[in-house]
Amino acid sequence: MRTEEVQEIAMLMIANGGDARSQSMEAIRFAKQGDFDLAQQKFALAKESILTAHQLQTKLLVGEAQGKSSELSLLMIHAQDHLMNAMTVNDMAKEIVDLYQLIKPVHREI
């Protein structure tokens, strides 16, 4: 795989990982306010970004399995870190939102 292509994939993984992490954190903020519908909408957006980043990662892994390995770079390590962090934050955010649902009433418009 060309270096430029790997760099582009890494940047897209970073962007999508960052988006997913931000959406997950926003889900917590909405849950804290009692707006669980918006929290779930944020989780749906986070899921899309994680899926996109994971698909990009899989493309690299498949290429490597086919003998098309690329040089390991700090940028790719950073991209992998972003994806793993996004997935961890998303998992923890879901647990936190569940806890808020136990202690806060559902937000309803009057």
C-alpha positions in Angstrom: 0.0 0.0 0.0 1.3 3.4 -0.9 2.6 5.6 2.0 0.2 8.4 0.9 -2.8 6.1 1.0 -1.8 4.8 4.5 -1.4 8.4 5.7 -4.9 9.3 4.3 -6.4 6.2 6.0 -4.7 7.2 9.3 -6.0 10.7 9.2 -9.5 9.4 8.5 -9.2 7.0 11.4 -8.1 9.9 13.7 -11.0 12.1 12.5 -13.7 9.4 12.9 -12.2 8.3 16.3 -12.3 11.8 17.5 -15.8 12.3 16.3 -17.0 9.2 18.0 -15.3 10.1 21.3 -16.9 13.6 21.2 -20.4 12.2 20.4 -20.1 9.7 23.3 -19.1 12.5 25.7 -22.1 14.6 24.5 -24.3 11.6 25.2 -23.2 11.7 28.8 -23.9 15.4 29.0 -27.4 14.9 27.6 -28.1 12.1 30.0 -26.9 14.2 32.9 -29.6 16.7 31.9 -32.2 13.9 31.7 -32.5 14.0 27.9 -32.0 10.3 27.1 -33.4 10.5 23.6 -30.7 12.9 22.6 -28.1 10.8 24.4 -29.2 7.8 22.2 -29.0 9.9 19.1 -25.4 10.8 20.0 -24.6 7.1 20.5 -26.0 6.4 17.0 -23.6 9.0 15.5 -20.7 7.6 17.6 -21.5 4.1 16.3 -21.3 5.3 12.7 -18.0 7.0 13.2 -16.5 4.0 15.0 -17.8 1.7 12.3 -16.1 3.9 9.6 -12.8 4.0 11.5 -13.0 0.2 12.1 -13.6 -0.4 8.4 -10.5 1.7 7.5 -8.5 -0.3 10.0 -9.8 -3.6 8.5 -8.7 -2.4 5.1 -5.1 -2.0 6.4 -5.2 -5.4 8.2 -6.5 -7.2 5.1 -3.8 -5.6 3.0 -1.2 -6.7 5.4 -2.6 -10.2 5.5 -2.3 -10.3 1.7 1.4 -9.3 1.9 0.8 -5.6 1.2 2.2 -4.4 4.5 3.0 -0.7 5.0 5.7 0.9 7.1 4.7 1.5 10.7 4.5 5.2 11.4 3.8 7.4 14.4 0.8 8.7 12.6 -0.6 5.2 12.3 0.1 4.5 16.0 -1.8 7.7 16.8 -4.7 6.6 14.6 -4.9 3.3 16.3 -4.8 5.0 19.7 -7.7 7.3 18.6 -9.8 4.4 17.6 -9.2 2.4 20.7 -9.8 5.4 22.9 -13.1 6.2 21.1 -14.3 2.6 21.6 -13.4 2.6 25.3 -15.0 6.0 25.9 -18.1 4.9 24.0 -18.4 1.7 26.2 -17.9 3.7 29.4 -20.3 6.4 28.3 -23.1 3.8 27.7 -22.6 2.6 31.2 -22.7 6.1 32.6 -25.9 6.9 30.7 -27.5 3.7 32.0 -26.6 4.9 35.5 -28.2 8.3 34.9 -31.3 6.6 33.7 -31.6 4.9 37.0 -31.3 8.1 39.0 -32.9 10.7 36.8 -36.5 11.0 35.5 -37.0 11.0 31.7 -36.9 14.5 30.3 -40.4 15.4 28.9 -41.4 18.5 27.0 -44.7 20.1 28.4 
